[in-house]
Amino acid sequence: MTAKVRVALDWTPNTNHTGFYVALCQNLYAKAGLEVEFILPQAAAAEGLTPARLVAAGKADLAVAPSESAISFATSEPDKPGLCAVAALLQGSTSCIACLSSGGIDRPAKLVGKRYASYVGRFEDCIVKKMVCNDGGDGSLVNCHPLPQHGYADEALAKESSIVATMLEKGLSDSTWIFYHWEGVLADRTQPGLLNYFALEDYGIPYGYSPILLAHPSFLDKPELKKFLQATGEGYVFAADPKNAEGAVKSLLEGSSFHESLVGKEDFLKASQLAIAGKYLATDGRWGYMEKTRWGAFVDFLTENEIISTRDGKAVGKDEIEVDKLFTNNLLN
C-alpha cells in the first residue's frame, strides 16, 4: 500500500529543494512506496498559516523551515505540539543580509536609519539588529517593515522568487535576508555589483541550521517518515555531486512545474546548483545530520541576548530550553 507524505515548502521551489525533486523524478519515493505531495507556501498563506503552522495544524506532515521555528514552538506555544527537526537540508550556511550597493551600505553598521524588509520571523528582526550592533551601529534604529504574510502572499514575489527584484530593485526597501546561492547568484549574473552581502557568521551570529525539515510529533513514529528521509537523502547525495548538476536541475524543473520566470534560465539554475552543491552534505558525506553543539550555540546566542521571550514578554533562559528535544538524528540511520 502507498503511504502519502505531505511536505510544506518554505518558498517556491529552488535549489534548496533539489534533492526532493531528484528523489521524485528518479522514482526513489515511488520505490519506497510513497506518494509525496509538495505544498507551496502560497497555499499555506491562503489559510493564514506559515509552513510550520500548517504542520502544527495537521494539514502537512513535514515543513521546510529555519531552525528558529523549532525553537519558537518549544518556547512560546504550550497549547500547540512542539515540532521536531528531523533533518537539515543544508550543512553549510548561505544565509546573508543583502543590500543595494548603490545605497552605500557596505557594512551592517550602515543599516542604521535604513529599511529592512522582514519576513516577520519571531527572532528575525532582533538577529538583524544584533548584527548591526556587533558591527558598531545602533541596531534599534534599523527600520524593519514586514512583507505581507511573510512574503508568501505577494504574487510578484512568488512569481519571481526574488525579494531583491520585487523589493530592493524597486526601491521599496534597502535590505533583506536572502540565500546567497539563489538570489545572490541570480543578481550577480544579471547585474554584477548590484548587491553587497553580509554573512551572519562574520558578525558574531552563530546561526543554526537552515533550512531544516520539521515534523509533527505524531509523525515521528510513522514508518513512512524514515522511508521518506532515506529516499530524500539519496536525492541530495546525487545533487551534491557537481557532475550531476545538469541532471539535478532537470529534475528540479520537471518535478516542480517551475515558476514561469525561470523557464529557459537553465544556465542560472545550474550556476545556483553548483553554488549550493557543496553545502548539502556533512564532511563525512552524510545528509541531514545535525550536531547538538550547533543547536546549543544558537540557543545560547538567542537567550544570552534576550531575543527569546514568551508571548507576554518574559525572557526565556537557556535552562528552560531542552536542546535535545529540538531535533533528532535517529530517523536518518
SEMI-72420 format. One record per residue: residue in three letters; x, y, z of N, C-alpha, C in turn. Coordinates in steps of 0.02 Angstrom, whole numbers, plus 32768, in hexadecimal, padded with zeros to 4 digits. Layout:
// SEMI-72420
REC   type    n.X    n.Y    n.Z   ca.X   ca.Y   ca.Z    c.X    c.Y    c.Z
REC    ALA      X      Y      Z      X      Y      Z      X      Y      Z
...
***
This chain:
// SEMI-72420
REC   type    n.X    n.Y    n.Z   ca.X   ca.Y   ca.Z    c.X    c.Y    c.Z
REC    MET   802A   7FC4   8000   8000   8000   8000   802C   803F   8000
REC    THR   8019   8070   7FD8   803F   80AF   7FD5   802C   80DD   800F
REC    ALA   805E   80FA   802E   8053   8129   8065   805F   8170   804B
REC    LYS   8036   819F   8061   803C   81E4   804A   8063   820D   807C
REC    VAL   8090   8237   8063   80B6   8265   808C   80AD   82AB   8070
REC    ARG   8096   82DA   809A   8089   831F   8084   80C0   834C   80A0
REC    VAL   80E3   836F   8072   811B   839A   8085   810B   83E2   8074
REC    ALA   8109   840D   80A6   80FC   8454   809B   813F   8477   808E
REC    LEU   8147   8493   8052   8185   84B6   8041   8185   84FC   805F
REC    ASP   81C1   8516   8068   81CA   8559   8085   81CA   8590   8050
REC    TRP   81CF   857D   8011   81D3   85AF   7FDB   81C2   858B   7F9B
REC    THR   81BC   85B1   7F65   81B4   8591   7F24   81F1   8563   7F19
REC    PRO   81E8   852C   7EF5   821F   84FC   7EEE   8260   851C   7ED5
REC    ASN   8296   850B   7EF7   82D8   8527   7EE5   830D   84F3   7EF6
REC    THR   834C   8505   7EEF   8381   84D4   7EF7   838B   84BD   7F3F
REC    ASN   836D   84DD   7F70   836A   84BF   7FB3   8345   847D   7FB1
REC    HIS   8316   8477   7F82   82E8   843F   7F80   82FB   840A   7F4C
REC    THR   8334   8412   7F2B   8344   83E6   7EF3   8340   839C   7F04
REC    GLY   8358   8389   7F3E   8358   8342   7F51   8313   8324   7F52
REC    PHE   82E1   834C   7F66   829C   8334   7F64   8288   831F   7F1D
REC    TYR   8297   834C   7EEF   8280   8341   7EAA   82A9   830C   7E85
REC    VAL   82E8   8304   7E99   830F   82CC   7E7F   82EF   828A   7E96
REC    ALA   82DF   8287   7ED6   82BF   824B   7EF1   827C   823D   7ECF
REC    LEU   8258   8272   7EC0   8217   826B   7E9E   8220   8252   7E57
REC    CYS   824C   8273   7E31   8253   8263   7DEA   8279   8223   7DDE
REC    GLN   82A3   820F   7E0D   82C6   81CF   7E06   829F   8195   7E26
REC    ASN   8260   81A4   7E38   8231   8172   7E53   8249   8153   7E94
REC    LEU   8274   8177   7EB9   828B   815D   7EF9   8252   815A   7F2C
REC    TYR   8225   818B   7F2A   81EB   8189   7F57   81BC   8150   7F43
REC    ALA   81AF   814B   7F03   8182   8116   7EEC   819D   80D1   7EFF
REC    LYS   81DE   80C7   7EF7   81FC   8086   7F09   81F6   8078   7F53
REC    ALA   81F2   80AD   7F7B   81EB   80A5   7FC3   81A1   809F   7FD8
REC    GLY   8175   809F   7FA6   812E   8098   7FB5   810E   80D8   7FCE
REC    LEU   8129   8111   7FB6   8110   8151   7FCE   80F2   817B   7F96
REC    GLU   80BE   819E   7FA6   80A2   81D2   7F7B   80AF   8214   7F9E
REC    VAL   80DA   823D   7F81   80EF   827B   7FA3   80CE   82B7   7F82
REC    GLU   80AF   82E0   7FAC   8090   831E   7F94   80B7   8359   7FB0
REC    PHE   80CC   8387   7F85   80EE   83C4   7F9A   80BC   83FD   7F99
REC    ILE   80B4   841D   7FD2   8083   8453   7FDA   80A8   8496   7FD6
REC    LEU   8096   84C0   7FA6   80B7   8501   7FA0   80A0   852F   7FD8
REC    PRO   80CB   855E   7FEC   80BA   8589   8025   807E   85B6   8017
REC    GLN   8070   85C4   7FD7   8035   85EC   7FC7   7FF5   85CA   7FE0
REC    ALA   7FF5   8587   7FDE   7FBA   8563   7FF5   7FB2   856A   8041
REC    ALA   7FEB   8569   8065   7FE8   8574   80AD   7FD2   85BB   80BC
REC    ALA   7FEC   85EB   8096   7FDB   8631   80A0   7F90   863D   8096
REC    ALA   7F73   8618   8067   7F2C   8620   805A   7F02   860E   8097
REC    GLU   7F1E   85E5   80C3   7EFD   85D3   8101   7F17   85FC   813C
REC    GLY   7F42   862C   812E   7F5E   8655   8162   7F92   8631   818D
REC    LEU   7FB3   85FF   816F   7FE3   85D7   8194   8028   85D8   8174
REC    THR   805B   85D0   819B   809E   85C3   8182   80A5   8578   8175
REC    PRO   80D8   8562   8151   80E1   8519   8148   80E5   84F4   818A
REC    ALA   8109   850E   81BC   810E   84EB   81FC   80CA   84E7   821E
REC    ARG   80A3   851B   821A   8060   851A   8239   8030   84EC   8213
REC    LEU   803E   84E1   81D3   8017   84B0   81AE   8022   846B   81CC
REC    VAL   8060   845B   81DF   806F   841C   81FF   804E   8419   8244
REC    ALA   8054   844E   826B   8036   844F   82AD   7FEA   8445   82AB
REC    ALA   7FCC   845C   8274   7F83   8455   826C   7F6F   8412   8250
REC    GLY   7FA1   83E7   8240   7F93   83A5   8226   7F82   83A5   81DC
REC    LYS   7F91   83DC   81B9   7F82   83E1   8172   7FBE   83D1   8146
REC    ALA   7FF7   83C2   8165   8033   83AB   8143   8059   837F   8175
REC    ASP   8081   8352   815B   80A8   8325   8186   80EC   8342   8197
REC    LEU   8109   8367   8167   814B   8384   816E   814A   83CB   8153
REC    ALA   8176   83F4   816E   817D   8439   8154   81C7   8449   814C
REC    VAL   81D7   846B   8116   8219   8487   810D   8219   84CB   8130
REC    ALA   8247   84D6   815D   8246   8512   8187   828C   851E   81A3
REC    PRO   8298   8559   81BF   82D8   8565   81E2   82D5   8545   8227
REC    SER   8310   853C   8246   8312   851E   8288   82EE   8548   82BC
REC    GLU   82E7   8589   82AE   82C2   85B4   82DC   827B   859B   82E8
REC    SER   825D   857B   82B6   8219   8564   82BE   8214   852E   82F3
REC    ALA   8244   8500   82F6   8244   84CD   832A   824B   84ED   836E
REC    ILE   8277   851E   8373   8282   8541   83B3   8244   8568   83C7
REC    SER   8224   8587   8397   81E8   85AF   83A5   81B0   8584   83C1
REC    PHE   81A3   854B   83A1   816D   8520   83B9   817D   8504   83FE
REC    ALA   81BD   84FB   840D   81D0   84DF   844E   81CC   8511   8486
REC    THR   81C8   8551   8476   81CE   8584   84AB   8191   85B1   84B2
REC    SER   8162   85AE   8485   812C   85E0   848A   80E6   85C6   8480
REC    GLU   80DF   8587   846E   809C   856F   845D   808D   852E   8482
REC    PRO   8083   8532   84C4   8076   84F5   84EB   8036   84D1   84D6
REC    ASP   8009   84F5   84B4   7FCB   84D6   849F   7FD2   84B3   845C
REC    LYS   800D   84B8   843C   8019   8499   83FC   8051   8466   8402
REC    PRO   8052   8434   83D6   8086   8401   83DA   80CB   841D   83C8
REC    GLY   80FE   8408   83ED   8142   841C   83DB   8157   83F7   839C
REC    LEU   816D   841C   836A   8183   83FE   832C   81CD   83EA   8331
REC    CYS   81DD   83B2   8314   8221   8396   831B   8245   8398   82D8
REC    ALA   8283   83B0   82D7   82AC   83AF   829B   82C4   8368   8290
REC    VAL   82B8   834D   8253   82CC   8308   8244   8304   8304   8211
REC    ALA   8316   833D   81F2   834D   833E   81C2   835E   8386   81B2
REC    ALA   839D   8392   81A3   83B4   83D3   818B   83BD   83CE   813F
REC    LEU   839C   83F9   811A   83A4   83F8   80D2   83EB   840D   80BE
REC    LEU   8406   843D   80E4   8449   8456   80D6   8475   844F   8113
REC    GLN   84B4   843E   8109   84E5   843E   813F   8507   8482   8143
REC    GLY   851B   849D   810A   853A   84DF   8109   8505   8515   8104
REC    SER   8516   8550   8119   84E7   8588   8117   84F5   85B6   80DC
REC    THR   84C0   85CA   80BA   84C6   85FE   8088   8499   8639   8099
REC    SER   847E   863A   80D6   8454   8672   80EB   847E   86B1   80F1
REC    CYS   8463   86E8   80D8   8486   8728   80DF   8454   8761   80D8
REC    ILE   8469   879B   80EE   8442   87D8   80E5   845B   87F9   80A5
REC    ALA   842D   8809   8079   843F   8828   8039   8427   886F   8037
REC    CYS   8450   889B   801C   8440   88E2   8016   8453   88FA   7FD0
REC    LEU   842F   892B   7FB6   8442   8949   7F77   8484   896F   7F80
REC    SER   84B6   895F   7F58   84F6   8981   7F5E   84F0   89CB   7F4D
REC    SER   84BF   89DC   7F24   84B6   8A22   7F11   84A1   8A4E   7F4C
REC    GLY   8488   8A2E   7F81   8474   8A54   7FBC   84AC   8A62   7FEC
REC    GLY   84E9   8A4A   7FDB   8523   8A58   8006   8526   8A2F   8045
REC    ILE   84FD   89FA   804A   84FE   89D0   8085   8531   8999   807A
REC    ASP   856E   89A4   8091   85A4   8975   8085   85B9   8950   80C4
REC    ARG   8593   8958   80FA   859E   8934   8138   855D   8938   8161
REC    PRO   8550   8908   818D   8512   8908   81B2   8504   8948   81DA
REC    ALA   8539   8967   81F5   852F   89A4   821D   850B   89DA   81F5
REC    LYS   8512   89D8   81B3   84F3   8A0C   818A   84A9   89FE   817B
REC    LEU   848E   89CA   819B   8446   89BE   8196   8420   89EB   81C7
REC    VAL   8443   8A0E   81F2   8423   8A3E   821F   83FC   8A71   81F7
REC    GLY   83BC   8A77   8207   8390   8AA6   81E4   8377   8A8D   81A1
REC    LYS   838A   8A51   818E   8375   8A34   814E   833D   8A02   8158
REC    ARG   831E   89EF   8121   82E5   89C0   8123   82FD   8978   811B
REC    TYR   82DC   894C   813F   82E9   8905   8139   82A6   88E1   812C
REC    ALA   82A1   88BF   80F4   8264   889A   80E2   8263   8858   8106
REC    SER   8235   8850   8136   8235   8818   8164   8201   87E4   8151
REC    TYR   8214   87A4   8159   81E5   876D   814F   81BA   8761   818D
REC    VAL   81C4   878A   81BF   819E   8788   81FE   81AA   8748   8224
REC    GLY   81E8   872E   821F   81FA   86F6   824A   81FE   870F   8292
REC    ARG   81EF   86E3   82C1   81EA   86F9   8307   822B   8718   8321
REC    PHE   8265   86FD   830D   82A4   8716   8325   82CA   873F   82F2
REC    GLU   82B0   8741   82B5   82D5   875D   827C   82ED   87A4   8286
REC    ASP   82BF   87D1   8296   82D2   8817   829B   8306   8822   82D1
REC    CYS   82FF   87FE   8308   8330   8805   833F   8375   87EC   832A
REC    ILE   8376   87B6   8302   83B7   879D   82EA   83D8   87D0   82BE
REC    VAL   83B2   87EF   8291   83CD   8821   8264   83E7   885D   828C
REC    LYS   83C0   8873   82BC   83D5   88AD   82E5   8413   889D   830E
REC    LYS   8419   885F   8325   8454   884B   834B   8491   884B   831D
REC    MET   8489   8836   82DF   84C0   8838   82AF   84D9   887F   82A7
REC    VAL   84AA   88AE   82A2   84BC   88F5   829B   84E2   890C   82D9
REC    CYS   84C9   88F9   8313   84EB   890C   8352   8531   88EF   8355
REC    ASN   8538   88B0   8340   857A   8890   8341   85AC   88B2   8313
REC    ASP   8592   88D7   82E1   85BD   88FB   82B3   85C7   8944   82C9
REC    GLY   85AD   8955   8304   85B8   8998   8320   8580   89C9   8313
REC    GLY   8548   89B3   82F7   850F   89E0   82EB   84DA   89D8   8320
REC    ASP   84A9   8A04   831E   846F   8A01   834C   8438   89DA   8329
REC    GLY   8434   899A   8339   8403   896F   8318   83BB   8984   8322
REC    SER   83AD   89A7   8357   8368   89BC   8364   834F   89ED   8330
REC    LEU   837D   8A0A   830A   836A   8A3C   82D8   8361   8A1F   8292
REC    VAL   8364   89DC   828C   8353   89BC   824C   8308   89BC   8245
REC    ASN   82F0   89D1   820C   82A7   89D5   8200   828F   8994   81E1
REC    CYS   8279   8966   820B   8260   8925   81F2   8217   892B   81DE
REC    HIS   8208   8919   81A1   81C2   891C   818B   81AE   88D9   816E
REC    PRO   8172   88C3   817A   815F   887E   8169   814B   8874   8120
REC    LEU   815B   8839   8107   8141   8822   80C7   80FC   8803   80D5
REC    PRO   80CC   880C   80A8   8089   87F0   80B4   808B   87A4   80BD
REC    GLN   806D   878D   80F4   8068   8745   8101   80AB   8723   80F7
REC    HIS   80E0   873F   8116   8124   8723   8112   813E   8722   80CB
REC    GLY   8120   8747   809E   8135   8748   8058   8112   8715   802E
REC    TYR   80F0   86E5   804D   80D1   86AF   8028   8095   86C6   7FFF
REC    ALA   8073   86FB   8015   8036   8710   7FF5   8042   8744   7FBE
REC    ASP   8080   8757   7FB3   8090   8788   7F7F   8096   8766   7F3B
REC    GLU   8068   8775   7F0E   8066   8752   7ECD   80A7   875D   7EA5
REC    ALA   80BF   879B   7EA5   80FB   87AA   7E7F   8137   8785   7E9B
REC    LEU   813B   8783   7EDD   8173   8760   7EFE   8170   8715   7EF0
REC    ALA   8134   86F9   7EF2   812D   86B2   7EE4   8140   86A3   7E9C
REC    LYS   812E   86CF   7E6F   813C   86C3   7E28   8187   86C9   7E1A
REC    GLU   81A7   86FC   7E35   81EE   8707   7E27   821B   86DE   7E55
REC    SER   8201   86C8   7E8D   8229   86A5   7EC0   8266   86CF   7ED3
REC    SER   825C   8710   7ED7   8294   873D   7EE5   827B   877C   7F09
REC    ILE   828D   8782   7F48   827C   87BF   7F6C   82A8   87F9   7F56
REC    VAL   82E3   87E8   7F3B   830F   881C   7F21   82ED   8840   7EE6
REC    ALA   82D1   8818   7EB8   82B0   8835   7E7D   8270   885A   7E8F
REC    THR   824B   883F   7EBF   8209   885B   7ECD   8209   8891   7F04
REC    MET   823E   8895   7F2A   8240   88C8   7F60   827C   88F7   7F59
REC    LEU   82B8   88DC   7F58   82F4   8907   7F59   82FB   892E   7F18
REC    GLU   82F7   890A   7EDF   8301   892C   7E9F   82C9   895F   7E91
REC    LYS   8290   8957   7EAF   8259   8986   7EA5   825A   89BF   7ED8
REC    GLY   828D   89C0   7F03   8293   89F6   7F33   8263   89F1   7F6E
REC    LEU   8246   89B6   7F79   8216   89AE   7FAF   8237   899C   7FF1
REC    SER   8277   898B   7FEF   829D   897E   802C   82E7   8984   801B
REC    ASP   8310   8985   8050   8359   898C   8046   837E   894B   8050
REC    SER   835F   891B   8073   8382   88DE   8085   8350   88A7   8094
REC    THR   8369   8869   8093   833F   8830   80A6   836C   87F4   80B1
REC    TRP   834F   87BD   80C6   8373   877E   80D4   836A   8750   8098
REC    ILE   83A0   8735   807D   839C   8708   8044   83C9   86CB   804E
REC    PHE   83BF   869A   8022   83F0   8664   8019   841C   867A   7FDE
REC    TYR   845C   8681   7FEC   8489   8699   7FB6   8486   866D   7F79
REC    HIS   8485   862B   7F82   8489   85FF   7F48   844D   8604   7F1A
REC    TRP   8418   8626   7F30   83DE   862F   7F05   83DA   8677   7EED
REC    GLU   83C6   86A4   7F18   83BC   86E9   7F03   83FF   870D   7EF6
REC    GLY   8432   86FA   7F1B   8473   871A   7F0E   8490   8706   7ECB
REC    VAL   848E   86C5   7EBC   84A6   86AE   7E7B   847E   86CD   7E43
REC    LEU   843C   86D0   7E4C   8411   86EF   7E18   8424   8738   7E0D
REC    ALA   842D   875E   7E43   843E   87A5   7E3D   8483   87AE   7E1E
REC    ASP   84B3   8786   7E34   84F7   878E   7E1B   84FD   877D   7DD0
REC    ARG   84D2   8750   7DB9   84D4   873E   7D73   84B2   8772   7D46
REC    THR   847D   8791   7D5F   8457   87C1   7D36   8470   8808   7D3E
REC    GLN   8485   881A   7D7C   849E   885E   7D89   84D9   885B   7DB8
REC    PRO   8514   884B   7DA0   854E   8846   7DCB   8558   8885   7DF5
REC    GLY   8565   887C   7E35   8570   88B5   7E61   8531   88D4   7E7C
REC    LEU   84F7   88B7   7E6C   84B7   88D3   7E84   84B2   88D3   7ED0
REC    LEU   84CB   889D   7EEE   84C0   8892   7F35   8501   888D   7F5D
REC    ASN   84FD   88A2   7F9C   8530   8892   7FCE   8513   885E   7FFC
REC    TYR   853D   882F   8014   8525   87F8   803C   8549   87F6   807F
REC    PHE   8523   87E7   80B5   8540   87E1   80F8   852C   879E   8115
REC    ALA   855B   8770   811B   854E   872F   8138   8545   8736   8183
REC    LEU   8514   8714   819F   8505   871A   81E6   8541   8705   8210
REC    GLU   8562   86CF   81FD   8599   86B5   8224   85D5   86E5   8227
REC    ASP   85DA   8712   81F6   8611   8742   81F6   8607   877A   8229
REC    TYR   85CB   877D   8245   85BC   87B3   8275   85A1   8797   82B6
REC    GLY   85BD   875E   82CB   85B0   8744   830D   856D   8723   8317
REC    ILE   854D   870B   82E1   850D   86EA   82E7   8518   86A0   82D8
REC    PRO   8518   8674   830A   8522   862C   82FE   84E1   860C   82E7
REC    TYR   84D0   861C   82A8   848F   8608   828E   8488   85BC   828B
REC    GLY   844B   85A4   8296   843E   855C   8296   8435   8540   8251
REC    TYR   841B   8504   824E   840E   84E3   820E   83D2   8504   81EC
REC    SER   83D9   8510   81AB   83A2   852C   8185   83AC   8520   813B
REC    PRO   8379   8502   811B   833A   84EB   8139   8340   84A4   8155
REC    ILE   830D   8493   817C   8307   8450   8199   82C3   8433   8186
REC    LEU   82BA   83F4   8195   8279   83D4   818E   825C   83CB   81D3
REC    LEU   8221   83E8   81DF   81FE   83E2   821F   81C6   83B0   8219
REC    ALA   81BE   8386   824C   8189   8355   824D   815C   835E   8289
REC    HIS   811C   834F   827F   80ED   834C   82B7   8100   8310   82E2
REC    PRO   80FC   8317   8324   8111   82DF   834F   80EA   829E   8341
REC    SER   80AC   82A4   832C   8085   8268   831D   809D   8243   82DF
REC    PHE   80C8   8264   82B8   80E1   8246   8279   8124   8223   8283
REC    LEU   8144   822F   82BD   8188   8216   82C7   818C   81CA   82C5
REC    ASP   8158   81A8   82DB   8159   815F   82DF   813C   813E   82A1
REC    LYS   8129   8165   8270   810C   8148   8233   8144   812C   8207
REC    PRO   813D   80EE   81EF   8172   80D0   81C6   817F   80F7   8185
REC    GLU   814C   811A   816C   8157   813F   812E   8187   8179   8136
REC    LEU   818F   8193   8174   81BD   81CA   817E   8205   81B4   8171
REC    LYS   8217   817B   818E   825B   8162   8185   8268   8152   813B
REC    LYS   8236   8136   8119   823D   8127   80D1   8245   8167   80A9
REC    PHE   821E   819A   80BD   8223   81DA   809A   8269   81F8   80A2
REC    LEU   8283   81F7   80DE   82C5   8215   80EB   82FC   81EE   80C7
REC    GLN   82F6   81AC   80C4   8329   8185   80A1   8329   8196   8056
REC    ALA   82EE   8198   8038   82E9   81A8   7FF0   8300   81EF   7FE3
REC    THR   82ED   821D   800E   8301   8263   8006   834C   826A   800C
REC    GLY   836A   8247   803C   83B2   8249   8044   83D6   8232   8005
REC    GLU   83BB   81FE   7FE5   83D9   81E6   7FA6   83D5   821D   7F71
REC    GLY   839D   8240   7F71   8396   8277   7F41   83C9   82AE   7F4C
REC    TYR   83D5   82BF   7F8B   8406   82F4   7F9A   844E   82DD   7F8D
REC    VAL   845D   829E   7F99   84A0   8285   7F8A   84AC   828A   7F3F
REC    PHE   847B   827A   7F17   8481   8282   7ECE   848D   82CB   7EBC
REC    ALA   8464   82F8   7ED9   8469   8340   7EC9   84AA   835F   7EE1
REC    ALA   84CA   8341   7F13   8507   835D   7F2F   8543   8353   7F02
REC    ASP   853F   8326   7ED2   8577   8319   7EA5   8573   834B   7E6B
REC    PRO   85A5   8377   7E65   85A4   83A8   7E2F   859C   8389   7DEA
REC    LYS   85B1   834C   7DE2   85AA   832B   7DA1   8560   831F   7D8F
REC    ASN   8536   8321   7DC2   84EF   8314   7DB7   84C5   8354   7DB4
REC    ALA   84E7   838E   7DAE   84C2   83CE   7DB2   848B   83D3   7D7D
REC    GLU   849A   83C1   7D40   8468   83C6   7D0B   842E   8397   7D18
REC    GLY   843C   835B   7D2D   8407   832C   7D3C   83DD   8342   7D77
REC    ALA   83FE   8360   7DA9   83DA   8379   7DE4   83AB   83B2   7DD0
REC    VAL   83C4   83E0   7DA6   839B   8418   7D8F   8360   83FE   7D66
REC    LYS   836C   83CC   7D3D   8336   83AF   7D15   82FE   8394   7D42
REC    SER   8311   8372   7D77   82DF   8358   7DA6   82BA   8390   7DC8
REC    LEU   82DE   83C5   7DDB   82BF   83FF   7DFB   828B   841E   7DCD
REC    LEU   829C   8426   7D8E   826E   8443   7D5E   8232   8417   7D51
REC    GLU   8240   83D7   7D46   820A   83AA   7D34   81DD   8399   7D6F
REC    GLY   81FA   8390   7DA8   81D3   837A   7DE2   81AA   83AF   7E03
REC    SER   81BD   83EE   7DFA   819D   8423   7E21   816D   844E   7DF9
REC    SER   8165   843F   7DB8   813C   846B   7D8D   8153   84B3   7D98
REC    PHE   8191   84BF   7D8A   81B5   84FB   7DA0   8193   853C   7D8C
REC    HIS   8199   856D   7DB7   817B   85AE   7DAA   8196   85CB   7D69
REC    GLU   8169   85E9   7D44   8177   85FD   7CFF   81B1   862E   7CF8
REC    SER   81C0   8654   7D2B   81F5   8686   7D24   823A   8666   7D19
REC    LEU   8241   8626   7D2B   8283   8606   7D25   8285   85D1   7CEE
REC    VAL   824E   85C6   7CCC   824F   8599   7C93   827C   85B7   7C5E
REC    GLY   82AA   8590   7C44   82DA   85A9   7C13   8318   85C6   7C32
REC    LYS   831C   85C5   7C75   8358   85E0   7C97   8380   85A8   7CB7
REC    GLU   8388   8573   7C90   83AD   8539   7CA9   83F4   854A   7CBD
REC    ASP   8413   857B   7C9B   8457   858E   7CAD   845A   85AA   7CF4
REC    PHE   8429   85D3   7D06   8426   85EC   7D4B   841B   85B3   7D7C
REC    LEU   83EC   8587   7D6C   83DD   8550   7D99   841A   8524   7DA4
REC    LYS   8440   8518   7D6F   847C   84F0   7D76   84AF   8514   7DA2
REC    ALA   84B6   8555   7D98   84E5   857C   7DC0   84D1   857B   7E0A
REC    SER   8490   8581   7E17   8477   857D   7E5C   8483   8537   7E78
REC    GLN   8477   8505   7E4F   8482   84C0   7E66   84CB   84B4   7E78
REC    LEU   84F8   84CD   7E50   8540   84C5   7E5E   8554   84ED   7E9C
REC    ALA   8533   8525   7EA8   8544   854F   7EE2   852E   852F   7F23
REC    ILE   84F9   8506   7F21   84DE   84E8   7F5E   84F4   84A0   7F68
REC    ALA   850B   847F   7F34   8519   8437   7F38   8547   8425   7F72
REC    GLY   8578   844D   7F7F   85A8   843F   7FB4   858D   844A   7FFA
REC    LYS   8550   8464   7FFF   8532   8472   8041   8502   843C   8058
REC    TYR   84F0   840D   802B   84BD   83DC   803C   84D2   83A9   8070
REC    LEU   8511   8392   806C   8526   8358   8093   855A   836B   80C7
REC    ALA   855C   8343   80FC   8590   834B   812F   85D3   8333   8112
REC    THR   8608   8341   8135   864A   832F   811B   8653   82E4   8112
REC    ASP   862B   82BC   8136   862F   8273   812F   8600   8259   80F9
REC    GLY   85E0   8287   80D4   85B5   8273   809D   856D   8265   80AF
REC    ARG   855C   826E   80EE   8517   8260   8103   84EA   829D   80F8
REC    TRP   84AB   8290   80E9   847A   82C6   80E1   844B   82C7   811E
REC    GLY   843A   8303   8132   8405   830B   8164   841A   830F   81AC
REC    TYR   8455   82F6   81BD   846A   82F1   8203   8477   8336   8223
REC    MET   8465   833A   8263   846C   8379   8287   8494   836E   82C8
REC    GLU   84BB   83A1   82DA   84E5   839C   8316   84C5   83C4   834F
REC    LYS   84C6   83A7   838A   84AA   83C8   83C5   84D0   8409   83D4
REC    THR   8512   8408   83C9   8539   8444   83D9   8522   8480   83AF
REC    ARG   850F   8473   8370   84F8   84AA   8346   84B4   84C4   835C
REC    TRP   8487   8496   836B   8447   84AB   8386   8451   84D2   83C8
REC    GLY   847C   84B7   83F2   8487   84D7   8433   84A5   851C   842E
REC    ALA   84D4   8525   83FF   84F3   8567   83F7   84C0   859B   83E1
REC    PHE   8492   8587   83B5   845F   85B5   839E   842E   85C6   83D6
REC    VAL   8419   8593   83FC   83ED   859F   8435   840F   85CC   8468
REC    ASP   844F   85C0   8476   8474   85EA   84A5   8475   8633   848D
REC    PHE   8482   863C   844D   8483   8680   8431   843F   86A2   843A
REC    LEU   840A   867F   842A   83C7   869C   842F   83B4   86AD   8477
REC    THR   83C5   8680   84A5   83B2   868C   84EB   83DF   86C0   850C
REC    GLU   8420   86BD   84FF   844E   86ED   851D   843E   8735   8508
REC    ASN   8424   873D   84CC   8411   877F   84B4   83C8   878F   84BE
REC    GLU   83A6   8765   84E5   835F   876E   84F7   8334   8778   84B9
REC    ILE   8343   8750   8486   831C   8753   8449   82DE   8726   844E
REC    ILE   82E3   86F2   8477   82A9   86C6   8481   8282   86DD   84BD
REC    SER   8242   86E8   84B2   8216   86FA   84EA   81D3   86D9   84DF
REC    THR   81AD   86D1   8515   816A   86B5   8510   813C   86E9   84EF
REC    ARG   8100   86D4   84DE   80D2   8702   84BE   80C0   873E   84EA
REC    ASP   80C7   8736   852C   80BA   876F   8559   80F8   8797   856A
REC    GLY   8130   8789   8545   816B   87B3   854C   819F   879D   857E
REC    LYS   8196   8763   859D   81C6   874A   85CE   8201   8729   85AA
REC    ALA   823E   873D   85BB   8279   8720   859C   827F   86D6   85AD
REC    VAL   8292   86AE   857C   829B   8666   8586   82E5   8657   858E
REC    GLY   82F8   8635   85C5   833D   8624   85D1   8350   85E3   85AF
REC    LYS   8391   85D8   85A3   83A5   859C   8580   8397   855D   85A7
REC    ASP   8393   8562   85EA   8383   8527   8612   833A   8513   860A
REC    GLU   8312   853C   85EA   82CC   852C   85DE   82C1   8509   859B
REC    ILE   82F6   8502   8574   82F1   84E3   8532   8318   84A2   8530
REC    GLU   82F6   846C   8522   8317   842B   851D   832E   8421   84D4
REC    VAL   836D   842F   84C9   8388   842C   8485   837E   83E8   8466
REC    ASP   8384   83B3   848E   837D   836E   8475   8339   8362   8456
REC    LYS   8307   8387   846B   82C3   837C   8453   82B3   83A4   8414
REC    LEU   82E2   83CF   83FF   82D6   83F8   83C4   82E2   83D1   8384
REC    PHE   830A   839D   8388   831D   8378   834A   832B   8330   835A
REC    THR   832C   8307   8326   8341   82C1   832D   8363   82AB   82ED
REC    ASN   8397   8282   82F5   83B9   8261   82BD   83A4   8218   82B6
REC    ASN   8379   8201   82E3   836B   81B9   82E8   834A   819C   82AA
REC    LEU   8329   81C7   8283   8305   81AD   8249   832F   81AC   820A
REC    LEU   836E   81C2   8210   839A   81C6   81D6   83C6   8189   81CF
REC    ASN   83C3   815B   81FF   83EF   8120   81FE   83D6   80ED   81CA
***
